[in-house]
Amino acid sequence: METLEDRSRKAKISLPSEIIEEILSRLPVKSILRFKSVSKPWLSRISDPSFTKLHLTRASAAHRTALFISAYDDSTRKRHLLSAAHDGGPVTHLMTLDDACSTDITEAEHLNGLVLFTCMKPFSDYDHAEVFVLNPSTHNIFKLFYPDFLINGKGRVRYSFAFNECTNEHKILMMRKFSEPKKTEIMIFSLSNYSWRKISPMAVKHPVGCLPGHLTLTRGSKLSIFSTPIVPKIQRILKINGRVAVVCRDHVVESNKMHIWILYDYETHVWVQEFITFPESLIKLTGPIFFPLEVNMDEIIFSTSKVSGNVMSVPIYNLKRRCFKSLEFTLGHQFSCPKTVKFNQIKYYVESMVPL
């Protein structure tokens, strides 16, 4: 007669570790985090850097993306960092920054599933900047500390994300641009050993920009820097279908158009001009401020928004179809007065297990 122990033994099916890894690498991060508690072998396999790399490769190939959002609530003077599905829906709270201001200058860059978020007071120096690195998928957050060997004096500061493929290291580039004398101080922070190192100041002769999330350190301290075309003062640098693009939003309200210059040839610096035509309803909604926040393939997300109840609608422009659609987000309990909420940053990121 078959005993209960015999039945239990038959029910246990052992799969090869390669098959288990193949299955796990195709799952969302939320599910993988739960599977860490299945057993010690599973925990060890999931925590291995090779699995993290495999999972990121699969997620990137499958375009398994989500959205990072920075939202400012004018009624509470707080800034909320959120995440949401790539097609909208309910937002997930990541963290809250107190004592925020509507005039704060914010930037967000994404690289390998990580997000670099900076918040700076206008007309201030580096002492007033808050810089965070987040993995929205795992909810891990790291606040950047400052180096103790900065050049005296105030300079315009810009942070950018970088990745060294040779050493598999994520880095943060800090650039301080001085007007007198004209030079740029460059420092690099490594997320692998949490330390800063300084690069000799360099002279800057032409306006330069750093492509968010795609500045790569290939050999030593060699940096990729490119010149922008001569455009009106108000501009932004984005990436559209793998190419650098400079956006000008001068006179959008008067002309109902936004001009975009796309860098089609890196070697000869050939720029091609395109433009977006806005419907009158969007121009009336946004007023003089109309800014592209993010590009995903052929779609551009804009900063304007419309609130109905606790649902916020954000316009998206499709470059191929040359038309607009709306992306809707449901705000959570953190926002008691949704009409006072404004999205300052919206960035696509790939789901990943990359640690901090």
ABEGO torsion letter per residue (X at the ends): XBBAAAAAAAABBBBBAAAAAAAAAABBAAAAAAAAAABAAAAAAAABAAAAAAAAAAAAAAGBBBBBBBBBBAAAGBBBBBBBBAAEEBBBBABBBBGBBAABBBBBBBBGGBBBBBBBBBGBBAAABBBBBBBAAAGBBBBBBBBAABBBEBBBBBBBBBBBAAAGBBBBBBBBBBAOBBBBBBBBBBAAAGBBBBBBBBBBABBBBBBBGABBBABEABBBBBBBBBBBABBBBBBBGGBBBBBBABGAAAAGBBBBBBBABAAAGBBBBBBBBBBAAAAAAAEABBBBABBBEABBBBABBBBBEABBBBBBBBAAAGBBBBBBBBBBAABABAAABBBABBBBBBBBABBX
